[in-house]
Amino acid sequence: MANGDTLSQEFQPFGLPTGSVRGILSLMICSFFWILLLVPWEAQRTAPIAHFFLLTLVFLSFASHPVDAVRNSATLPWVLRILFVGGSIAVVAYVGFKDPHRLAAQLTPNAAEIPEWPVLLGCLAGGFGVALLLRSVLGRQNQFFYSIRAWVGVIALFLLLAETVFQFAVLPKLSDQPSMQAMQVWEGILIAATAAYFGSRA
Protein backbone atom coordinates (compact mmCIF):
# COMPACT_ATOMS: atom_id res chain seq x y z
CA MET A 1 0.00 0.00 0.00
CA ALA A 2 2.87 2.38 0.81
CA ASN A 3 4.36 1.81 -2.65
CA GLY A 4 1.04 2.61 -4.29
CA ASP A 5 0.68 5.81 -2.22
CA THR A 6 4.19 6.89 -3.22
CA LEU A 7 3.46 6.36 -6.90
CA SER A 8 0.17 8.24 -6.70
CA GLN A 9 1.89 11.25 -5.04
CA GLU A 10 4.78 11.21 -7.51
CA PHE A 11 4.58 13.72 -10.37
CA GLN A 12 3.99 11.84 -13.61
CA PRO A 13 5.63 12.93 -16.89
CA PHE A 14 3.44 15.27 -18.94
CA GLY A 15 0.63 14.84 -16.40
CA LEU A 16 -0.28 11.45 -17.86
CA PRO A 17 -1.33 8.44 -15.73
CA THR A 18 1.43 6.20 -14.40
CA GLY A 19 2.81 3.94 -17.13
CA SER A 20 1.46 5.97 -20.06
CA VAL A 21 4.81 7.12 -21.46
CA ARG A 22 6.27 3.64 -21.14
CA GLY A 23 3.15 2.35 -22.88
CA ILE A 24 3.63 4.80 -25.76
CA LEU A 25 7.31 3.88 -26.06
CA SER A 26 6.42 0.19 -25.99
CA LEU A 27 3.80 0.73 -28.68
CA MET A 28 6.34 2.51 -30.88
CA ILE A 29 8.89 -0.28 -30.37
CA CYS A 30 6.35 -2.97 -31.24
CA SER A 31 4.90 -1.04 -34.18
CA PHE A 32 8.33 -1.14 -35.85
CA PHE A 33 8.01 -4.92 -36.08
CA TRP A 34 4.40 -4.62 -37.26
CA ILE A 35 5.43 -2.41 -40.18
CA LEU A 36 8.34 -4.71 -41.01
CA LEU A 37 6.08 -7.78 -41.11
CA LEU A 38 2.96 -6.35 -42.72
CA VAL A 39 4.40 -4.25 -45.55
CA PRO A 40 5.34 -6.26 -48.69
CA TRP A 41 8.87 -4.94 -49.20
CA GLU A 42 10.50 -5.23 -52.61
CA ALA A 43 13.62 -6.76 -51.08
CA GLN A 44 13.79 -9.13 -48.12
CA ARG A 45 14.25 -7.13 -44.90
CA THR A 46 15.26 -8.33 -41.46
CA ALA A 47 14.78 -6.58 -38.14
CA PRO A 48 17.94 -4.72 -37.05
CA ILE A 49 19.46 -6.38 -34.00
CA ALA A 50 19.11 -3.11 -32.06
CA HIS A 51 15.33 -3.49 -32.09
CA PHE A 52 15.53 -6.82 -30.30
CA PHE A 53 17.33 -5.02 -27.47
CA LEU A 54 14.56 -2.41 -27.43
CA LEU A 55 12.03 -5.24 -27.31
CA THR A 56 13.63 -6.57 -24.12
CA LEU A 57 12.74 -3.25 -22.45
CA VAL A 58 9.09 -3.85 -23.29
CA PHE A 59 9.21 -7.38 -21.85
CA LEU A 60 11.07 -6.26 -18.71
CA SER A 61 8.69 -3.37 -18.07
CA PHE A 62 5.61 -5.48 -18.66
CA ALA A 63 6.84 -8.41 -16.56
CA SER A 64 8.17 -6.33 -13.64
CA HIS A 65 5.18 -3.99 -13.25
CA PRO A 66 3.69 -4.51 -9.76
CA VAL A 67 0.34 -6.33 -9.81
CA ASP A 68 -1.30 -3.73 -7.54
CA ALA A 69 -0.10 -0.89 -9.78
CA VAL A 70 -1.51 -2.65 -12.85
CA ARG A 71 -4.83 -3.34 -11.14
CA ASN A 72 -5.22 0.25 -9.95
CA SER A 73 -3.88 2.00 -13.05
CA ALA A 74 -5.89 4.40 -15.18
CA THR A 75 -7.60 3.58 -18.46
CA LEU A 76 -4.92 4.93 -20.83
CA PRO A 77 -2.10 2.59 -19.68
CA TRP A 78 -4.50 -0.36 -19.96
CA VAL A 79 -5.47 0.65 -23.50
CA LEU A 80 -1.79 0.97 -24.47
CA ARG A 81 -1.01 -2.47 -23.00
CA ILE A 82 -3.86 -4.03 -24.95
CA LEU A 83 -2.67 -2.34 -28.14
CA PHE A 84 0.99 -3.36 -28.01
CA VAL A 85 0.36 -6.86 -26.65
CA GLY A 86 -2.79 -7.65 -28.63
CA GLY A 87 -1.47 -5.97 -31.77
CA SER A 88 1.79 -7.93 -31.63
CA ILE A 89 -0.03 -11.25 -31.14
CA ALA A 90 -2.40 -10.46 -34.02
CA VAL A 91 0.38 -9.44 -36.43
CA VAL A 92 2.59 -12.44 -35.63
CA ALA A 93 -0.37 -14.83 -35.90
CA TYR A 94 -1.50 -13.32 -39.22
CA VAL A 95 1.94 -13.36 -40.86
CA GLY A 96 2.76 -16.76 -39.37
CA PHE A 97 -0.42 -18.23 -40.88
CA LYS A 98 0.00 -16.50 -44.24
CA ASP A 99 3.76 -16.96 -44.72
CA PRO A 100 5.64 -18.76 -41.91
CA HIS A 101 8.94 -18.64 -43.81
CA ARG A 102 8.75 -14.85 -44.14
CA LEU A 103 7.95 -14.50 -40.44
CA ALA A 104 11.00 -16.52 -39.43
CA ALA A 105 13.28 -14.75 -41.91
CA GLN A 106 12.28 -11.21 -40.95
CA LEU A 107 12.48 -11.86 -37.23
CA THR A 108 15.99 -13.32 -37.51
CA PRO A 109 18.77 -10.73 -37.03
CA ASN A 110 21.24 -10.23 -39.86
CA ALA A 111 24.29 -12.41 -39.20
CA ALA A 112 26.56 -9.46 -40.05
CA GLU A 113 25.11 -7.53 -37.08
CA ILE A 114 25.67 -10.24 -34.47
CA PRO A 115 29.16 -8.93 -33.48
CA GLU A 116 27.48 -5.65 -32.45
CA TRP A 117 25.59 -7.19 -29.53
CA PRO A 118 28.20 -6.52 -26.78
CA VAL A 119 28.25 -2.79 -27.60
CA LEU A 120 24.46 -2.56 -27.86
CA LEU A 121 24.07 -4.51 -24.62
CA GLY A 122 26.46 -2.05 -22.98
CA CYS A 123 24.34 0.87 -24.24
CA LEU A 124 21.20 -0.81 -22.88
CA ALA A 125 22.73 -1.52 -19.46
CA GLY A 126 24.47 1.86 -19.33
CA GLY A 127 21.38 3.92 -20.14
CA PHE A 128 19.18 1.94 -17.77
CA GLY A 129 21.76 1.87 -14.98
CA VAL A 130 22.68 5.56 -15.14
CA ALA A 131 19.03 6.61 -14.95
CA LEU A 132 18.41 4.22 -12.07
CA LEU A 133 21.47 5.55 -10.22
CA LEU A 134 20.42 9.15 -10.85
CA ARG A 135 16.99 8.45 -9.43
CA SER A 136 18.54 6.85 -6.35
CA VAL A 137 20.91 9.79 -5.78
CA LEU A 138 18.48 12.64 -6.44
CA GLY A 139 15.37 10.95 -5.08
CA ARG A 140 12.20 9.85 -6.83
CA GLN A 141 10.38 13.11 -5.99
CA ASN A 142 13.21 15.53 -6.78
CA GLN A 143 12.11 18.38 -9.11
CA PHE A 144 15.36 18.30 -11.07
CA PHE A 145 14.95 14.57 -11.58
CA TYR A 146 11.41 15.19 -12.87
CA SER A 147 12.80 17.56 -15.51
CA ILE A 148 15.53 15.15 -16.58
CA ARG A 149 13.07 12.26 -16.79
CA ALA A 150 10.62 14.28 -18.88
CA TRP A 151 13.33 15.38 -21.30
CA VAL A 152 14.67 11.84 -21.62
CA GLY A 153 11.13 10.69 -22.42
CA VAL A 154 10.78 13.34 -25.14
CA ILE A 155 14.17 12.45 -26.62
CA ALA A 156 13.34 8.72 -26.61
CA LEU A 157 9.99 9.34 -28.33
CA PHE A 158 11.64 11.53 -30.95
CA LEU A 159 14.46 9.05 -31.62
CA LEU A 160 12.07 6.11 -31.99
CA LEU A 161 9.94 8.10 -34.43
CA ALA A 162 13.04 9.20 -36.37
CA GLU A 163 14.29 5.59 -36.49
CA THR A 164 11.00 4.33 -37.90
CA VAL A 165 10.91 7.04 -40.58
CA PHE A 166 14.58 6.50 -41.43
CA GLN A 167 14.38 2.70 -41.67
CA PHE A 168 11.19 2.51 -43.71
CA ALA A 169 11.03 5.76 -45.70
CA VAL A 170 14.61 7.03 -46.09
CA LEU A 171 16.99 4.06 -46.01
CA PRO A 172 15.37 2.09 -48.89
CA LYS A 173 15.83 5.11 -51.19
CA LEU A 174 19.49 5.74 -50.40
CA SER A 175 21.93 4.73 -53.13
CA ASP A 176 24.84 4.84 -50.68
CA GLN A 177 23.95 2.91 -47.54
CA PRO A 178 25.32 4.17 -44.18
CA SER A 179 28.36 2.33 -42.86
CA MET A 180 28.01 -0.33 -40.19
CA GLN A 181 29.92 1.89 -37.77
CA ALA A 182 27.59 4.88 -38.33
CA MET A 183 24.52 2.71 -37.82
CA GLN A 184 26.02 1.23 -34.66
CA VAL A 185 26.54 4.71 -33.18
CA TRP A 186 22.98 5.74 -34.06
CA GLU A 187 21.48 2.53 -32.68
CA GLY A 188 23.56 2.81 -29.51
CA ILE A 189 22.21 6.32 -28.87
CA LEU A 190 18.66 5.12 -29.58
CA ILE A 191 18.95 2.20 -27.17
CA ALA A 192 20.67 4.21 -24.42
CA ALA A 193 18.07 7.00 -24.48
CA THR A 194 15.11 4.62 -24.49
CA ALA A 195 16.65 2.43 -21.78
CA ALA A 196 17.34 5.53 -19.69
CA TYR A 197 13.65 6.41 -19.58
CA PHE A 198 12.66 2.86 -18.64
CA GLY A 199 15.40 2.89 -16.00
CA SER A 200 14.12 6.17 -14.54
CA ARG A 201 10.69 4.56 -14.11
CA ALA A 202 11.90 1.17 -12.82
Backbone bond lengths (Angstrom), bond angles and torsions (degrees), N, CA, C in turn:
res aa  C-N    CA-C-N  psi(-1)  N-CA   C-N-CA  omega(-1)  CA-C   N-CA-C  phi
1 M - - - 1.463 - - 1.526 110.54 -
2 A 1.339 116.74 -39.28 1.465 120.59 179.73 1.511 110.95 -61.79
3 N 1.354 116.99 -39.80 1.456 120.96 179.09 1.511 110.60 -63.83
4 G 1.314 117.52 -41.40 1.457 121.55 179.13 1.514 111.20 -64.81
5 D 1.364 117.32 -39.90 1.462 120.74 178.28 1.521 110.98 -64.23
6 T 1.352 116.25 -39.71 1.459 120.36 179.60 1.513 111.07 -62.80
7 L 1.338 116.28 -44.18 1.452 120.71 -179.59 1.524 111.65 -65.11
8 S 1.341 116.56 -37.84 1.457 119.25 -178.47 1.527 111.49 -69.54
9 Q 1.378 117.46 -30.11 1.450 121.26 -179.91 1.534 111.79 -84.26
10 E 1.314 116.53 -17.88 1.456 121.07 -178.10 1.523 110.54 -72.55
11 F 1.335 116.50 137.65 1.461 120.60 178.14 1.520 109.13 -68.89
12 Q 1.327 116.22 128.41 1.455 121.39 -178.24 1.527 110.50 -95.96
13 P 1.335 118.04 141.95 1.462 120.82 -179.11 1.525 112.73 -55.10
14 F 1.329 116.03 130.88 1.460 123.57 176.56 1.528 113.09 62.51
15 G 1.335 117.33 13.76 1.455 121.04 179.49 1.514 113.91 73.00
16 L 1.325 117.43 12.84 1.464 121.50 -179.31 1.528 110.33 -84.93
17 P 1.337 118.05 158.54 1.470 120.09 177.23 1.526 111.68 -61.09
18 T 1.330 115.65 154.34 1.461 121.15 179.75 1.524 111.67 -53.02
19 G 1.317 116.42 129.29 1.461 121.46 177.25 1.518 114.13 93.15
20 S 1.340 118.34 -5.89 1.464 120.67 -175.70 1.530 112.38 -67.67
21 V 1.339 116.55 -45.91 1.466 119.10 -178.34 1.520 110.12 -66.26
22 R 1.319 117.42 -41.98 1.468 119.49 176.01 1.519 110.53 -61.96
23 G 1.338 116.71 -36.17 1.458 119.91 177.20 1.518 112.16 -64.83
24 I 1.340 116.83 -40.76 1.462 120.99 178.36 1.531 110.46 -66.01
25 L 1.334 116.15 -43.74 1.470 119.86 177.55 1.527 110.56 -61.95
26 S 1.326 116.64 -42.86 1.464 120.52 179.07 1.522 111.16 -62.72
27 L 1.327 116.02 -40.12 1.462 120.65 178.64 1.526 110.69 -63.88
28 M 1.321 117.42 -39.96 1.461 121.04 178.78 1.526 110.94 -67.59
29 I 1.330 116.94 -39.15 1.469 120.70 178.21 1.526 110.33 -63.95
30 C 1.327 116.47 -46.43 1.459 120.57 -178.82 1.529 111.90 -68.84
31 S 1.340 116.90 -36.74 1.464 120.06 -177.82 1.520 111.64 -64.71
32 F 1.331 118.22 -25.04 1.465 120.79 174.94 1.524 110.16 -59.59
33 F 1.329 115.99 -44.55 1.464 120.28 178.91 1.525 111.12 -69.26
34 W 1.319 117.26 -34.22 1.471 119.87 177.86 1.522 110.59 -61.44
35 I 1.337 115.71 -47.23 1.467 119.94 -179.78 1.525 110.10 -62.22
36 L 1.319 116.09 -44.28 1.459 121.05 -179.81 1.524 111.48 -57.60
37 L 1.339 116.47 -42.40 1.466 120.86 -175.31 1.525 113.38 -81.65
38 L 1.318 117.74 -33.60 1.459 120.14 -172.00 1.524 114.00 -88.57
39 V 1.323 117.54 -27.99 1.469 119.93 -178.15 1.527 109.70 -83.06
40 P 1.340 118.02 129.79 1.479 121.17 178.68 1.532 110.78 -78.75
41 W 1.309 116.71 88.00 1.462 121.10 -177.97 1.520 111.07 -69.91
42 E 1.347 115.30 148.86 1.458 120.11 179.65 1.523 111.00 -65.03
43 A 1.313 116.38 -41.03 1.469 121.63 177.63 1.525 109.26 -112.14
44 Q 1.318 116.31 151.23 1.456 121.35 179.50 1.525 110.30 -61.78
45 R 1.333 117.14 127.79 1.454 121.59 -179.74 1.516 109.62 -120.36
46 T 1.320 115.47 143.66 1.464 120.76 176.14 1.520 108.24 -117.78
47 A 1.307 115.94 155.78 1.467 120.10 178.91 1.522 109.45 -71.25
48 P 1.334 118.50 129.06 1.471 120.50 175.43 1.527 109.67 -57.98
49 I 1.313 115.97 143.55 1.465 120.46 -176.21 1.530 111.26 -60.83
50 A 1.337 117.34 -28.27 1.465 120.31 179.60 1.519 111.84 -59.03
51 H 1.328 117.13 -32.79 1.462 120.04 -176.68 1.529 112.45 -74.19
52 F 1.308 116.91 -20.73 1.460 119.14 173.71 1.533 109.98 -72.63
53 F 1.328 116.73 -33.46 1.467 119.85 174.55 1.523 110.57 -67.40
54 L 1.343 116.55 -40.07 1.462 119.73 176.41 1.523 110.52 -62.99
55 L 1.326 116.08 -36.70 1.464 120.21 -179.31 1.520 111.38 -64.98
56 T 1.337 117.51 -30.67 1.467 119.48 178.12 1.531 110.95 -64.59
57 L 1.344 116.89 -30.31 1.466 119.86 177.58 1.523 110.52 -65.26
58 V 1.337 116.01 -37.93 1.466 120.13 178.19 1.524 109.80 -64.31
59 F 1.331 116.77 -46.27 1.464 120.88 -179.52 1.528 110.96 -63.26
60 L 1.341 116.51 -44.49 1.460 120.25 -178.21 1.527 110.80 -64.37
61 S 1.308 116.82 -43.58 1.465 120.43 -179.76 1.518 111.14 -64.94
62 F 1.323 115.95 -43.18 1.463 120.29 -177.97 1.527 111.08 -68.03
63 A 1.341 116.16 -41.02 1.464 120.35 -176.23 1.528 112.56 -75.83
64 S 1.350 116.96 -29.45 1.469 119.54 -174.43 1.521 113.31 -95.60
65 H 1.340 117.89 -1.69 1.462 120.11 -178.65 1.530 109.41 -67.66
66 P 1.320 118.73 127.01 1.466 121.26 -179.02 1.527 112.03 -56.90
67 V 1.334 116.78 139.56 1.459 121.61 -177.72 1.521 111.09 -59.94
68 D 1.340 117.24 -42.43 1.467 120.62 -179.69 1.523 111.16 -63.03
69 A 1.344 115.93 -39.65 1.465 119.67 -179.78 1.523 110.56 -65.90
70 V 1.342 116.20 -38.91 1.467 120.22 178.43 1.521 110.14 -66.04
71 R 1.337 116.74 -43.35 1.460 121.10 -176.70 1.529 111.18 -65.74
72 N 1.334 116.83 -35.28 1.453 120.71 -175.37 1.529 113.66 -98.14
73 S 1.320 117.33 5.87 1.464 119.67 -175.59 1.519 111.50 -74.42
74 A 1.330 115.24 162.83 1.461 121.64 -178.46 1.523 111.11 -74.33
75 T 1.331 115.15 177.09 1.461 120.78 -175.16 1.522 112.65 -66.79
76 L 1.348 117.73 -43.11 1.465 120.77 -175.13 1.523 113.36 -57.25
77 P 1.346 120.11 -49.32 1.465 118.87 177.58 1.526 112.83 -59.14
78 W 1.336 117.17 -36.82 1.463 119.96 177.46 1.517 111.31 -63.70
79 V 1.339 116.44 -43.44 1.468 120.77 178.98 1.523 110.39 -61.32
80 L 1.334 116.83 -43.16 1.463 121.08 179.92 1.525 110.94 -64.37
81 R 1.343 117.25 -40.17 1.471 119.94 177.58 1.522 110.80 -62.09
82 I 1.314 116.32 -44.35 1.467 120.40 179.83 1.525 110.36 -62.06
83 L 1.336 116.40 -39.24 1.460 120.29 -178.56 1.528 111.95 -66.66
84 F 1.355 117.04 -49.74 1.465 115.99 -174.79 1.529 112.92 -78.66
85 V 1.326 118.01 -26.84 1.460 119.24 176.10 1.532 110.35 -81.47
86 G 1.332 116.05 -52.23 1.464 119.76 -179.57 1.511 112.39 -64.06
87 G 1.345 116.88 -40.49 1.455 120.09 178.83 1.511 111.73 -63.44
88 S 1.324 117.63 -41.45 1.465 121.19 -179.95 1.529 110.89 -64.94
89 I 1.331 116.41 -43.57 1.474 119.85 178.76 1.521 110.29 -62.44
90 A 1.338 116.66 -42.90 1.465 120.71 -178.35 1.525 111.42 -64.86
91 V 1.341 116.94 -44.10 1.470 120.08 -178.56 1.525 111.11 -65.73
92 V 1.339 116.65 -46.73 1.467 120.39 -179.86 1.530 110.68 -62.50
93 A 1.333 117.26 -41.62 1.464 120.67 179.78 1.529 110.62 -65.24
94 Y 1.321 116.93 -42.31 1.465 120.94 -178.72 1.531 111.51 -64.27
95 V 1.341 116.02 -50.83 1.459 119.76 -178.49 1.528 110.89 -68.24
96 G 1.344 116.23 -37.55 1.459 119.53 178.22 1.516 112.29 -62.91
97 F 1.326 117.20 -36.53 1.471 121.25 177.96 1.525 111.15 -73.86
98 K 1.326 116.31 -40.31 1.463 120.68 -175.88 1.521 112.51 -77.06
99 D 1.334 117.03 -41.98 1.470 120.68 -176.77 1.520 109.68 -152.97
100 P 1.333 118.15 81.95 1.468 121.68 -177.35 1.528 113.12 -58.50
101 H 1.327 116.95 -35.75 1.470 119.70 -179.39 1.521 110.70 -64.18
102 R 1.333 116.57 -42.73 1.461 120.83 179.24 1.521 110.66 -64.09
103 L 1.317 117.31 -39.44 1.461 121.07 179.44 1.517 110.56 -60.37
104 A 1.332 116.09 -48.03 1.462 120.28 -179.38 1.521 111.51 -64.92
105 A 1.329 116.64 -40.42 1.473 120.54 -177.22 1.520 111.78 -67.66
106 Q 1.332 117.35 -41.87 1.459 119.99 -175.65 1.521 113.01 -78.86
107 L 1.311 117.05 -19.87 1.459 120.03 177.48 1.524 112.23 -99.24
108 T 1.337 116.14 14.61 1.463 121.42 174.89 1.521 108.50 -106.61
109 P 1.330 119.07 121.33 1.467 120.33 -178.61 1.528 111.74 -59.78
110 N 1.312 115.27 150.03 1.461 121.52 175.86 1.527 108.78 -63.63
111 A 1.337 115.93 130.39 1.466 119.99 -177.59 1.525 111.93 -59.22
112 A 1.342 116.97 -29.79 1.463 120.31 -179.26 1.527 111.81 -68.03
113 E 1.346 117.13 -20.21 1.459 120.78 -177.87 1.528 112.95 -92.24
114 I 1.306 117.94 -9.81 1.467 121.21 -176.42 1.531 112.50 -56.65
115 P 1.354 119.42 -40.91 1.476 118.51 179.62 1.529 113.96 -62.18
116 E 1.342 118.28 -13.22 1.459 120.70 -179.09 1.528 113.08 -77.68
117 W 1.345 117.64 -13.59 1.459 118.88 -168.03 1.534 114.43 -61.46
118 P 1.352 120.11 -34.90 1.482 116.39 178.74 1.532 112.63 -62.87
119 V 1.337 116.90 -39.95 1.472 120.46 179.88 1.521 110.17 -66.74
120 L 1.339 116.62 -45.39 1.464 120.33 -179.00 1.528 111.39 -66.14
121 L 1.326 115.83 -36.49 1.468 119.43 176.26 1.525 110.17 -65.03
122 G 1.331 116.75 -38.01 1.455 120.66 176.99 1.529 111.59 -63.97
123 C 1.336 116.55 -39.18 1.470 120.53 177.15 1.526 110.88 -65.08
124 L 1.321 116.02 -40.38 1.468 121.22 178.76 1.530 110.34 -63.37
125 A 1.329 115.90 -51.74 1.469 120.38 -178.68 1.525 111.12 -66.73
126 G 1.337 116.89 -37.74 1.460 120.06 -179.18 1.523 112.22 -66.53
127 G 1.337 116.56 -48.09 1.460 119.77 179.50 1.518 112.07 -61.82
128 F 1.314 116.13 -45.59 1.459 121.48 -179.58 1.528 110.59 -64.83
129 G 1.341 115.86 -46.31 1.459 120.48 -176.03 1.516 113.41 -68.02
130 V 1.332 117.38 -40.41 1.459 120.77 179.75 1.528 110.72 -63.71
131 A 1.329 116.39 -43.55 1.469 120.01 179.14 1.528 111.29 -64.78
132 L 1.328 115.81 -39.62 1.460 120.45 178.79 1.527 110.86 -65.40
133 L 1.334 116.14 -41.40 1.464 121.14 178.10 1.527 110.90 -65.47
134 L 1.325 116.18 -42.45 1.461 120.64 179.57 1.526 110.97 -61.78
135 R 1.315 116.37 -40.85 1.459 119.93 178.11 1.522 110.97 -64.62
136 S 1.328 116.67 -38.08 1.462 120.65 -179.90 1.527 111.35 -68.42
137 V 1.333 116.68 -37.79 1.465 121.27 -177.81 1.527 111.29 -74.75
138 L 1.348 116.37 -47.41 1.461 120.15 -176.04 1.523 113.05 -81.64
139 G 1.330 115.97 -28.22 1.460 119.93 -176.74 1.510 111.01 100.73
140 R 1.319 115.80 143.08 1.461 121.73 -175.55 1.530 112.57 -62.94
141 Q 1.337 117.90 -27.81 1.461 121.00 -176.43 1.523 113.15 -107.51
142 N 1.331 116.61 19.53 1.458 121.61 178.65 1.535 110.13 -75.92
143 Q 1.348 117.42 132.94 1.464 121.45 -176.98 1.528 111.94 -62.91
144 F 1.323 116.84 -39.61 1.465 120.25 178.66 1.524 110.48 -63.77
145 F 1.326 115.57 -40.20 1.464 119.53 177.64 1.521 110.62 -63.61
146 Y 1.335 117.75 -38.40 1.463 120.97 176.18 1.532 111.05 -56.38
147 S 1.336 115.60 -45.03 1.465 120.44 -178.40 1.524 111.23 -64.63
148 I 1.332 115.67 -45.11 1.467 119.58 178.97 1.524 110.46 -61.00
149 R 1.327 116.21 -45.77 1.462 120.52 -178.29 1.526 111.64 -61.82
150 A 1.332 116.30 -41.92 1.464 120.03 179.36 1.524 111.14 -64.28
151 W 1.335 116.83 -43.01 1.457 119.86 179.52 1.525 111.64 -66.69
152 V 1.316 116.88 -39.32 1.473 119.83 177.13 1.528 110.14 -62.51
153 G 1.340 116.85 -38.95 1.458 120.49 177.27 1.520 111.82 -62.66
154 V 1.342 116.86 -42.98 1.467 120.97 178.44 1.524 110.71 -63.58
155 I 1.331 116.42 -44.51 1.465 120.71 -179.80 1.527 110.62 -62.69
156 A 1.345 117.14 -43.71 1.458 120.66 179.40 1.526 111.49 -62.27
157 L 1.330 117.11 -43.13 1.467 120.88 178.08 1.532 110.51 -61.55
158 F 1.326 116.44 -44.70 1.453 120.45 -179.48 1.532 111.42 -63.88
159 L 1.339 116.46 -44.40 1.466 120.09 -178.58 1.526 111.86 -65.23
160 L 1.326 117.52 -39.97 1.466 120.08 178.27 1.522 111.01 -65.31
161 L 1.333 117.20 -39.58 1.459 120.73 177.00 1.529 110.41 -65.24
162 A 1.347 116.06 -44.96 1.462 120.45 179.50 1.523 110.89 -62.53
163 E 1.324 117.67 -38.72 1.470 121.64 179.10 1.520 111.13 -63.79
164 T 1.321 116.85 -43.04 1.463 120.35 -179.99 1.529 110.81 -63.80
165 V 1.336 116.84 -45.84 1.464 121.02 178.71 1.522 110.32 -63.19
166 F 1.326 116.73 -43.38 1.463 120.59 -178.78 1.527 111.54 -63.60
167 Q 1.327 116.80 -48.61 1.462 120.70 -175.31 1.527 112.57 -66.06
168 F 1.324 116.96 -38.53 1.462 119.31 -172.00 1.534 114.87 -102.76
169 A 1.326 117.77 -21.30 1.466 119.61 -177.77 1.527 113.37 -113.07
170 V 1.332 117.32 -31.75 1.466 120.36 -175.05 1.522 111.73 -99.72
171 L 1.312 117.77 -51.69 1.467 122.22 -174.20 1.528 113.86 -56.11
172 P 1.350 119.23 -43.53 1.473 118.14 -179.37 1.530 114.02 -62.98
173 K 1.329 117.59 -20.55 1.464 121.10 -177.36 1.522 113.39 -95.40
174 L 1.324 117.05 -5.68 1.462 120.20 -179.08 1.519 110.98 -78.99
175 S 1.333 116.28 130.21 1.465 119.81 176.81 1.525 110.37 -77.07
176 D 1.334 115.85 -36.98 1.462 120.84 176.08 1.527 108.63 -104.51
177 Q 1.324 116.23 109.94 1.454 120.83 -178.78 1.529 110.90 -73.93
178 P 1.349 117.49 144.27 1.479 119.91 177.45 1.523 110.98 -60.25
179 S 1.317 115.83 150.78 1.458 120.28 179.28 1.526 110.72 -68.24
180 M 1.319 115.84 160.15 1.457 121.60 178.11 1.531 110.77 -61.06
181 Q 1.340 116.04 -36.51 1.459 120.11 -178.72 1.532 110.90 -67.98
182 A 1.345 116.69 -41.54 1.467 120.27 179.83 1.526 110.66 -64.88
183 M 1.327 116.44 -40.78 1.455 120.08 179.28 1.522 110.96 -67.43
184 Q 1.324 116.46 -34.97 1.465 119.70 179.59 1.521 110.85 -65.65
185 V 1.346 117.02 -40.31 1.461 120.89 177.93 1.532 110.28 -63.63
186 W 1.327 116.13 -46.39 1.463 120.87 179.79 1.532 111.21 -61.05
187 E 1.329 116.06 -47.06 1.461 120.14 -178.93 1.521 111.47 -66.50
188 G 1.338 117.18 -34.34 1.457 120.08 177.64 1.520 111.56 -64.23
189 I 1.346 116.65 -41.88 1.462 121.07 177.43 1.523 110.47 -64.43
190 L 1.328 116.20 -43.01 1.473 121.77 179.12 1.528 111.23 -59.30
191 I 1.318 115.85 -47.34 1.463 120.61 -178.55 1.524 110.79 -67.08
192 A 1.329 117.39 -44.60 1.465 120.96 -177.12 1.523 111.37 -62.49
193 A 1.344 116.72 -43.11 1.467 120.09 -178.88 1.526 111.27 -66.52
194 T 1.329 116.13 -44.22 1.468 119.88 -179.39 1.528 110.47 -66.77
195 A 1.330 116.40 -43.51 1.466 120.28 178.46 1.520 111.55 -63.18
196 A 1.341 116.58 -33.98 1.463 120.27 179.68 1.524 110.83 -62.61
197 Y 1.344 117.14 -40.79 1.461 117.89 179.42 1.526 110.03 -66.93
198 F 1.323 117.55 -44.65 1.466 119.56 178.83 1.522 110.22 -61.59
199 G 1.338 116.77 -37.13 1.461 119.99 178.89 1.517 111.95 -66.89
200 S 1.337 117.18 -35.72 1.464 120.82 180.00 1.515 111.72 -69.40
201 R 1.338 117.74 -19.21 1.456 122.49 -178.95 1.535 112.05 -105.89
202 A 1.335 117.23 0.34 1.465 120.36 -176.73 1.537 110.12 -68.53
